[in-house]
Amino acid sequence: MKKKARCLVSCRIHQEVVSLLENYCELDLNQTDESLTPEALRTRLATADAAMLFMPDCVDQALLAAAPRLRIIAAALKGYDNYDIEAATRQGVWVSYVPDLLTEPTAELTIALMLGLSRNVLAGNTRVRSTFTGWRPVLFGTSVAGSTIGILGMGRLGQAVARRLSGWGARLLGHDVSEQAGLQGKKLGVHMCSLEEVLSASDFVLVLTPLVPGSRHLVGSSALARMKPGAFLVNTGRGSCVDEQSVAQALHQGRLGGYAADVFAFEDWALADRPRAICPELLAPELNTLFTPHLGSAVDKVRLAIEMEAAYNIIDVLQGHTPRHPINTIA
């Protein structure tokens, strides 16, 4: 009898996905809530024919060289900047992704962070749990209605956020280097303009761009200096699209009204000079900040759907077919 292919799954997944994959391959599961270390990932990939990998996993030439049997990496994510696609292609390894399922929940979280930051939700929660004895004229925030919201990145995520904000009584500005993305933004009532215009006119600046050449530190010291005094900055794109050190400085100097983020520069494993932790100055308790631990797609039904889609990509390749959502092409 032909031996079953072996598949490594680097993070905990839903039982429904386990049950599906068990029909096609032998599974090596990480049953903990912690990511595999690079060393453990390399060791366990050595005998794997397929792998379902996640955001914390960095795929580089060295990792691929340690996996001679590997046929597919099914990335259970949308942004694959931590994966060396060219190296995988040279080794004959398919890499697939999940293109659309993360967009809607990430758009929801973007708006939640924007509101939580500008309406002092975290400070209000703390006050209720400590000294609250009734209404007082404190913790006044900023309303979305009547404000100008700048969206950096009018791809699928930017468009999803714009759709949600279209009825809120705010003026929407957008910036994107892609002409096609700009056209889609205009259809949604977004006024497309230069980066300079977005920064200087917006009460809220939303960083929704992926990490691509040209987007690293898109919002750095120069961009922050051009923003309106007291404006709010929200990042749910990629951590390294923002210069965290410069943001911390702007907050400490009172030039920036607040910063909210679901993504952080240390997560961008493909960057050799990435920081190894969140900028400590950014975590100072006196700053108006609001952070979540990369929860953009952390909705149970969505995560199940993402894992299922990744599983079907694996099954496609194990059955001799092209994966349904390939990033690369294998001859």
Contacts in CASP RR format, 6 or more apart in sequence:
PFRMAT RR
TARGET T0000
AUTHOR 0000-0000-0000
METHOD contacts of the structure
MODEL  1
MKKKARCLVSCRIHQEVVSLLENYCELDLNQTDESLTPEALRTRLATADA
AMLFMPDCVDQALLAAAPRLRIIAAALKGYDNYDIEAATRQGVWVSYVPD
LLTEPTAELTIALMLGLSRNVLAGNTRVRSTFTGWRPVLFGTSVAGSTIG
ILGMGRLGQAVARRLSGWGARLLGHDVSEQAGLQGKKLGVHMCSLEEVLS
ASDFVLVLTPLVPGSRHLVGSSALARMKPGAFLVNTGRGSCVDEQSVAQA
LHQGRLGGYAADVFAFEDWALADRPRAICPELLAPELNTLFTPHLGSAVD
KVRLAIEMEAAYNIIDVLQGHTPRHPINTIA
4 24 0 8 1.000
4 25 0 8 1.000
4 26 0 8 1.000
5 24 0 8 1.000
5 25 0 8 1.000
5 26 0 8 1.000
5 49 0 8 1.000
5 50 0 8 1.000
5 71 0 8 1.000
5 318 0 8 1.000
6 25 0 8 1.000
6 26 0 8 1.000
6 27 0 8 1.000
6 28 0 8 1.000
6 47 0 8 1.000
6 48 0 8 1.000
6 49 0 8 1.000
6 50 0 8 1.000
6 69 0 8 1.000
7 21 0 8 1.000
7 25 0 8 1.000
7 26 0 8 1.000
7 27 0 8 1.000
7 28 0 8 1.000
7 48 0 8 1.000
7 49 0 8 1.000
7 50 0 8 1.000
7 51 0 8 1.000
7 52 0 8 1.000
7 314 0 8 1.000
8 28 0 8 1.000
8 41 0 8 1.000
8 44 0 8 1.000
8 45 0 8 1.000
8 48 0 8 1.000
8 50 0 8 1.000
8 51 0 8 1.000
8 52 0 8 1.000
9 18 0 8 1.000
9 21 0 8 1.000
9 27 0 8 1.000
9 28 0 8 1.000
9 29 0 8 1.000
9 30 0 8 1.000
9 51 0 8 1.000
9 52 0 8 1.000
10 30 0 8 1.000
10 35 0 8 1.000
10 36 0 8 1.000
10 41 0 8 1.000
10 51 0 8 1.000
10 52 0 8 1.000
10 53 0 8 1.000
10 54 0 8 1.000
10 56 0 8 1.000
10 57 0 8 1.000
11 30 0 8 1.000
11 35 0 8 1.000
11 54 0 8 1.000
11 56 0 8 1.000
11 76 0 8 1.000
12 29 0 8 1.000
12 30 0 8 1.000
12 31 0 8 1.000
12 32 0 8 1.000
12 33 0 8 1.000
13 29 0 8 1.000
13 52 0 8 1.000
13 76 0 8 1.000
13 307 0 8 1.000
14 303 0 8 1.000
14 304 0 8 1.000
14 307 0 8 1.000
16 304 0 8 1.000
16 308 0 8 1.000
17 304 0 8 1.000
17 307 0 8 1.000
17 308 0 8 1.000
17 311 0 8 1.000
18 27 0 8 1.000
18 29 0 8 1.000
20 308 0 8 1.000
20 311 0 8 1.000
20 315 0 8 1.000
21 27 0 8 1.000
21 311 0 8 1.000
21 314 0 8 1.000
21 315 0 8 1.000
24 314 0 8 1.000
24 315 0 8 1.000
24 318 0 8 1.000
24 319 0 8 1.000
25 49 0 8 1.000
25 50 0 8 1.000
25 314 0 8 1.000
25 318 0 8 1.000
28 44 0 8 1.000
28 48 0 8 1.000
30 36 0 8 1.000
35 54 0 8 1.000
35 56 0 8 1.000
35 57 0 8 1.000
36 44 0 8 1.000
36 57 0 8 1.000
38 58 0 8 1.000
38 63 0 8 1.000
41 57 0 8 1.000
41 63 0 8 1.000
42 62 0 8 1.000
42 63 0 8 1.000
42 66 0 8 1.000
42 67 0 8 1.000
43 66 0 8 1.000
45 51 0 8 1.000
45 63 0 8 1.000
45 66 0 8 1.000
45 67 0 8 1.000
45 70 0 8 1.000
46 66 0 8 1.000
46 67 0 8 1.000
46 68 0 8 1.000
47 69 0 8 1.000
48 67 0 8 1.000
48 69 0 8 1.000
48 70 0 8 1.000
49 69 0 8 1.000
49 70 0 8 1.000
49 71 0 8 1.000
49 318 0 8 1.000
50 70 0 8 1.000
50 71 0 8 1.000
50 72 0 8 1.000
50 73 0 8 1.000
50 74 0 8 1.000
50 314 0 8 1.000
50 317 0 8 1.000
50 318 0 8 1.000
51 67 0 8 1.000
51 70 0 8 1.000
51 72 0 8 1.000
51 73 0 8 1.000
51 74 0 8 1.000
52 74 0 8 1.000
52 76 0 8 1.000
52 307 0 8 1.000
52 310 0 8 1.000
52 311 0 8 1.000
52 314 0 8 1.000
53 59 0 8 1.000
53 73 0 8 1.000
53 74 0 8 1.000
53 75 0 8 1.000
53 76 0 8 1.000
53 83 0 8 1.000
54 75 0 8 1.000
54 76 0 8 1.000
54 77 0 8 1.000
55 77 0 8 1.000
55 82 0 8 1.000
55 267 0 8 1.000
55 294 0 8 1.000
56 267 0 8 1.000
56 269 0 8 1.000
57 82 0 8 1.000
57 269 0 8 1.000
58 82 0 8 1.000
58 83 0 8 1.000
58 269 0 8 1.000
58 270 0 8 1.000
59 73 0 8 1.000
59 82 0 8 1.000
59 83 0 8 1.000
59 84 0 8 1.000
59 87 0 8 1.000
59 88 0 8 1.000
59 95 0 8 1.000
60 84 0 8 1.000
60 87 0 8 1.000
60 270 0 8 1.000
61 84 0 8 1.000
61 87 0 8 1.000
64 70 0 8 1.000
64 84 0 8 1.000
64 87 0 8 1.000
64 88 0 8 1.000
64 91 0 8 1.000
64 93 0 8 1.000
65 91 0 8 1.000
67 93 0 8 1.000
70 91 0 8 1.000
70 93 0 8 1.000
71 92 0 8 1.000
71 93 0 8 1.000
71 94 0 8 1.000
71 317 0 8 1.000
71 318 0 8 1.000
72 93 0 8 1.000
72 94 0 8 1.000
72 95 0 8 1.000
72 96 0 8 1.000
72 313 0 8 1.000
72 314 0 8 1.000
72 317 0 8 1.000
72 318 0 8 1.000
72 323 0 8 1.000
73 83 0 8 1.000
73 88 0 8 1.000
73 93 0 8 1.000
73 94 0 8 1.000
73 95 0 8 1.000
73 96 0 8 1.000
74 96 0 8 1.000
74 310 0 8 1.000
74 311 0 8 1.000
74 313 0 8 1.000
74 314 0 8 1.000
74 323 0 8 1.000
75 83 0 8 1.000
75 95 0 8 1.000
75 96 0 8 1.000
75 97 0 8 1.000
75 98 0 8 1.000
75 310 0 8 1.000
75 327 0 8 1.000
76 98 0 8 1.000
76 306 0 8 1.000
76 307 0 8 1.000
76 309 0 8 1.000
76 310 0 8 1.000
77 97 0 8 1.000
77 98 0 8 1.000
77 102 0 8 1.000
77 297 0 8 1.000
77 306 0 8 1.000
78 97 0 8 1.000
78 98 0 8 1.000
78 99 0 8 1.000
78 100 0 8 1.000
78 101 0 8 1.000
78 102 0 8 1.000
78 103 0 8 1.000
79 97 0 8 1.000
79 210 0 8 1.000
80 95 0 8 1.000
80 97 0 8 1.000
80 327 0 8 1.000
81 210 0 8 1.000
81 211 0 8 1.000
81 212 0 8 1.000
81 238 0 8 1.000
81 268 0 8 1.000
81 270 0 8 1.000
82 268 0 8 1.000
82 269 0 8 1.000
82 270 0 8 1.000
83 95 0 8 1.000
83 270 0 8 1.000
83 327 0 8 1.000
84 270 0 8 1.000
85 95 0 8 1.000
85 327 0 8 1.000
85 328 0 8 1.000
88 94 0 8 1.000
88 95 0 8 1.000
88 328 0 8 1.000
89 95 0 8 1.000
89 328 0 8 1.000
89 329 0 8 1.000
89 330 0 8 1.000
92 330 0 8 1.000
93 330 0 8 1.000
94 313 0 8 1.000
94 317 0 8 1.000
94 322 0 8 1.000
94 323 0 8 1.000
94 326 0 8 1.000
94 328 0 8 1.000
94 330 0 8 1.000
95 326 0 8 1.000
95 327 0 8 1.000
95 328 0 8 1.000
96 310 0 8 1.000
96 313 0 8 1.000
96 323 0 8 1.000
96 324 0 8 1.000
96 325 0 8 1.000
96 326 0 8 1.000
96 327 0 8 1.000
97 325 0 8 1.000
97 327 0 8 1.000
98 306 0 8 1.000
98 309 0 8 1.000
98 310 0 8 1.000
98 325 0 8 1.000
99 325 0 8 1.000
100 156 0 8 1.000
101 297 0 8 1.000
101 302 0 8 1.000
101 305 0 8 1.000
101 306 0 8 1.000
101 309 0 8 1.000
102 296 0 8 1.000
102 297 0 8 1.000
102 302 0 8 1.000
102 306 0 8 1.000
103 156 0 8 1.000
103 157 0 8 1.000
103 160 0 8 1.000
104 160 0 8 1.000
104 302 0 8 1.000
105 296 0 8 1.000
105 297 0 8 1.000
105 298 0 8 1.000
105 299 0 8 1.000
105 302 0 8 1.000
106 157 0 8 1.000
106 160 0 8 1.000
106 236 0 8 1.000
106 237 0 8 1.000
106 262 0 8 1.000
106 296 0 8 1.000
106 297 0 8 1.000
107 157 0 8 1.000
107 158 0 8 1.000
107 160 0 8 1.000
107 161 0 8 1.000
107 163 0 8 1.000
107 164 0 8 1.000
108 164 0 8 1.000
109 236 0 8 1.000
109 262 0 8 1.000
109 292 0 8 1.000
109 295 0 8 1.000
109 296 0 8 1.000
110 157 0 8 1.000
110 161 0 8 1.000
110 206 0 8 1.000
110 208 0 8 1.000
110 234 0 8 1.000
110 236 0 8 1.000
110 262 0 8 1.000
111 161 0 8 1.000
111 164 0 8 1.000
111 165 0 8 1.000
113 234 0 8 1.000
113 236 0 8 1.000
113 260 0 8 1.000
113 261 0 8 1.000
113 262 0 8 1.000
113 290 0 8 1.000
113 292 0 8 1.000
114 144 0 8 1.000
114 204 0 8 1.000
114 206 0 8 1.000
114 232 0 8 1.000
114 234 0 8 1.000
114 260 0 8 1.000
115 121 0 8 1.000
115 144 0 8 1.000
116 122 0 8 1.000
116 260 0 8 1.000
116 290 0 8 1.000
117 232 0 8 1.000
117 234 0 8 1.000
117 258 0 8 1.000
117 259 0 8 1.000
117 260 0 8 1.000
117 288 0 8 1.000
117 289 0 8 1.000
117 290 0 8 1.000
118 141 0 8 1.000
118 142 0 8 1.000
118 143 0 8 1.000
118 144 0 8 1.000
118 204 0 8 1.000
118 232 0 8 1.000
119 141 0 8 1.000
119 142 0 8 1.000
120 139 0 8 1.000
120 140 0 8 1.000
120 141 0 8 1.000
120 288 0 8 1.000
121 290 0 8 1.000
122 290 0 8 1.000
123 139 0 8 1.000
123 288 0 8 1.000
124 139 0 8 1.000
127 138 0 8 1.000
127 139 0 8 1.000
142 203 0 8 1.000
142 232 0 8 1.000
144 165 0 8 1.000
144 168 0 8 1.000
144 169 0 8 1.000
144 170 0 8 1.000
144 204 0 8 1.000
145 168 0 8 1.000
145 169 0 8 1.000
145 170 0 8 1.000
146 169 0 8 1.000
146 170 0 8 1.000
146 171 0 8 1.000
147 170 0 8 1.000
147 171 0 8 1.000
147 203 0 8 1.000
147 204 0 8 1.000
148 170 0 8 1.000
148 171 0 8 1.000
148 172 0 8 1.000
148 173 0 8 1.000
148 201 0 8 1.000
148 202 0 8 1.000
148 203 0 8 1.000
148 204 0 8 1.000
149 165 0 8 1.000
149 170 0 8 1.000
149 171 0 8 1.000
149 172 0 8 1.000
149 173 0 8 1.000
149 202 0 8 1.000
149 203 0 8 1.000
149 204 0 8 1.000
149 206 0 8 1.000
150 172 0 8 1.000
150 173 0 8 1.000
150 174 0 8 1.000
150 175 0 8 1.000
150 198 0 8 1.000
150 201 0 8 1.000
150 202 0 8 1.000
150 204 0 8 1.000
150 205 0 8 1.000
150 206 0 8 1.000
151 158 0 8 1.000
151 161 0 8 1.000
151 162 0 8 1.000
151 172 0 8 1.000
151 173 0 8 1.000
151 174 0 8 1.000
151 175 0 8 1.000
151 190 0 8 1.000
151 198 0 8 1.000
151 206 0 8 1.000
151 208 0 8 1.000
152 174 0 8 1.000
152 175 0 8 1.000
152 176 0 8 1.000
152 195 0 8 1.000
152 198 0 8 1.000
152 205 0 8 1.000
152 206 0 8 1.000
152 207 0 8 1.000
152 208 0 8 1.000
152 209 0 8 1.000
152 218 0 8 1.000
152 219 0 8 1.000
152 241 0 8 1.000
153 174 0 8 1.000
153 175 0 8 1.000
153 176 0 8 1.000
153 181 0 8 1.000
153 207 0 8 1.000
153 208 0 8 1.000
153 209 0 8 1.000
154 162 0 8 1.000
154 174 0 8 1.000
154 175 0 8 1.000
154 176 0 8 1.000
154 178 0 8 1.000
154 181 0 8 1.000
154 182 0 8 1.000
154 184 0 8 1.000
154 185 0 8 1.000
154 190 0 8 1.000
154 192 0 8 1.000
154 208 0 8 1.000
155 176 0 8 1.000
155 178 0 8 1.000
155 181 0 8 1.000
155 184 0 8 1.000
155 208 0 8 1.000
157 208 0 8 1.000
157 236 0 8 1.000
157 237 0 8 1.000
158 206 0 8 1.000
158 208 0 8 1.000
159 181 0 8 1.000
159 184 0 8 1.000
159 185 0 8 1.000
159 188 0 8 1.000
161 206 0 8 1.000
161 208 0 8 1.000
162 172 0 8 1.000
162 185 0 8 1.000
162 188 0 8 1.000
162 189 0 8 1.000
162 190 0 8 1.000
163 188 0 8 1.000
165 172 0 8 1.000
166 172 0 8 1.000
166 188 0 8 1.000
166 189 0 8 1.000
171 191 0 8 1.000
172 188 0 8 1.000
172 189 0 8 1.000
172 190 0 8 1.000
172 191 0 8 1.000
173 190 0 8 1.000
173 191 0 8 1.000
173 192 0 8 1.000
173 193 0 8 1.000
173 197 0 8 1.000
173 198 0 8 1.000
173 201 0 8 1.000
173 202 0 8 1.000
174 182 0 8 1.000
174 185 0 8 1.000
174 190 0 8 1.000
174 191 0 8 1.000
174 192 0 8 1.000
174 193 0 8 1.000
174 198 0 8 1.000
175 192 0 8 1.000
175 193 0 8 1.000
175 194 0 8 1.000
175 195 0 8 1.000
175 197 0 8 1.000
175 198 0 8 1.000
176 182 0 8 1.000
176 192 0 8 1.000
176 209 0 8 1.000
182 190 0 8 1.000
182 192 0 8 1.000
185 192 0 8 1.000
186 192 0 8 1.000
195 218 0 8 1.000
195 223 0 8 1.000
196 226 0 8 1.000
198 205 0 8 1.000
199 205 0 8 1.000
199 223 0 8 1.000
199 226 0 8 1.000
199 227 0 8 1.000
200 226 0 8 1.000
200 227 0 8 1.000
200 228 0 8 1.000
201 228 0 8 1.000
202 227 0 8 1.000
202 228 0 8 1.000
202 231 0 8 1.000
203 228 0 8 1.000
203 231 0 8 1.000
203 232 0 8 1.000
204 231 0 8 1.000
204 232 0 8 1.000
204 233 0 8 1.000
204 234 0 8 1.000
205 219 0 8 1.000
205 227 0 8 1.000
205 231 0 8 1.000
205 232 0 8 1.000
205 233 0 8 1.000
205 234 0 8 1.000
206 234 0 8 1.000
206 235 0 8 1.000
206 236 0 8 1.000
207 218 0 8 1.000
207 219 0 8 1.000
207 233 0 8 1.000
207 234 0 8 1.000
207 235 0 8 1.000
207 236 0 8 1.000
207 237 0 8 1.000
207 241 0 8 1.000
207 242 0 8 1.000
208 236 0 8 1.000
208 237 0 8 1.000
209 215 0 8 1.000
209 218 0 8 1.000
209 237 0 8 1.000
209 238 0 8 1.000
209 241 0 8 1.000
210 237 0 8 1.000
210 238 0 8 1.000
211 237 0 8 1.000
211 238 0 8 1.000
211 239 0 8 1.000
211 240 0 8 1.000
211 241 0 8 1.000
211 268 0 8 1.000
215 238 0 8 1.000
215 241 0 8 1.000
216 240 0 8 1.000
216 241 0 8 1.000
216 271 0 8 1.000
217 240 0 8 1.000
217 241 0 8 1.000
217 242 0 8 1.000
217 243 0 8 1.000
217 246 0 8 1.000
218 241 0 8 1.000
218 242 0 8 1.000
219 233 0 8 1.000
219 235 0 8 1.000
219 241 0 8 1.000
219 242 0 8 1.000
219 243 0 8 1.000
219 246 0 8 1.000
219 247 0 8 1.000
220 242 0 8 1.000
220 243 0 8 1.000
220 246 0 8 1.000
220 247 0 8 1.000
221 243 0 8 1.000
221 246 0 8 1.000
221 249 0 8 1.000
224 233 0 8 1.000
224 246 0 8 1.000
224 247 0 8 1.000
224 250 0 8 1.000
224 255 0 8 1.000
224 256 0 8 1.000
225 255 0 8 1.000
227 233 0 8 1.000
227 255 0 8 1.000
227 256 0 8 1.000
229 254 0 8 1.000
229 255 0 8 1.000
230 254 0 8 1.000
230 255 0 8 1.000
230 256 0 8 1.000
230 257 0 8 1.000
230 258 0 8 1.000
231 256 0 8 1.000
231 257 0 8 1.000
232 256 0 8 1.000
232 257 0 8 1.000
232 258 0 8 1.000
232 259 0 8 1.000
232 260 0 8 1.000
233 242 0 8 1.000
233 247 0 8 1.000
233 256 0 8 1.000
233 258 0 8 1.000
233 259 0 8 1.000
233 260 0 8 1.000
234 259 0 8 1.000
234 260 0 8 1.000
234 261 0 8 1.000
235 241 0 8 1.000
235 242 0 8 1.000
235 259 0 8 1.000
235 260 0 8 1.000
235 261 0 8 1.000
235 262 0 8 1.000
235 263 0 8 1.000
236 261 0 8 1.000
236 262 0 8 1.000
236 263 0 8 1.000
236 296 0 8 1.000
237 262 0 8 1.000
237 263 0 8 1.000
238 263 0 8 1.000
238 268 0 8 1.000
239 261 0 8 1.000
239 263 0 8 1.000
239 264 0 8 1.000
239 265 0 8 1.000
239 267 0 8 1.000
239 268 0 8 1.000
240 265 0 8 1.000
240 268 0 8 1.000
240 271 0 8 1.000
240 274 0 8 1.000
242 261 0 8 1.000
242 265 0 8 1.000
244 264 0 8 1.000
244 265 0 8 1.000
244 275 0 8 1.000
244 278 0 8 1.000
244 279 0 8 1.000
244 282 0 8 1.000
245 279 0 8 1.000
245 281 0 8 1.000
245 282 0 8 1.000
247 256 0 8 1.000
247 259 0 8 1.000
247 279 0 8 1.000
247 282 0 8 1.000
248 279 0 8 1.000
248 281 0 8 1.000
248 282 0 8 1.000
248 284 0 8 1.000
248 287 0 8 1.000
249 281 0 8 1.000
250 256 0 8 1.000
251 257 0 8 1.000
251 258 0 8 1.000
251 259 0 8 1.000
251 282 0 8 1.000
251 287 0 8 1.000
251 288 0 8 1.000
251 289 0 8 1.000
252 281 0 8 1.000
252 284 0 8 1.000
252 287 0 8 1.000
257 288 0 8 1.000
258 287 0 8 1.000
258 288 0 8 1.000
258 289 0 8 1.000
259 282 0 8 1.000
259 287 0 8 1.000
259 288 0 8 1.000
259 289 0 8 1.000
259 290 0 8 1.000
260 289 0 8 1.000
260 290 0 8 1.000
260 291 0 8 1.000
261 289 0 8 1.000
261 291 0 8 1.000
261 292 0 8 1.000
262 291 0 8 1.000
262 292 0 8 1.000
262 293 0 8 1.000
262 294 0 8 1.000
262 295 0 8 1.000
262 296 0 8 1.000
263 294 0 8 1.000
264 278 0 8 1.000
264 294 0 8 1.000
265 271 0 8 1.000
265 274 0 8 1.000
265 275 0 8 1.000
265 278 0 8 1.000
265 279 0 8 1.000
266 274 0 8 1.000
266 275 0 8 1.000
266 276 0 8 1.000
266 277 0 8 1.000
266 278 0 8 1.000
267 294 0 8 1.000
268 274 0 8 1.000
282 289 0 8 1.000
283 289 0 8 1.000
297 303 0 8 1.000
297 306 0 8 1.000
309 324 0 8 1.000
309 325 0 8 1.000
312 324 0 8 1.000
313 323 0 8 1.000
313 324 0 8 1.000
313 325 0 8 1.000
313 326 0 8 1.000
314 323 0 8 1.000
316 322 0 8 1.000
316 323 0 8 1.000
316 324 0 8 1.000
317 323 0 8 1.000
END
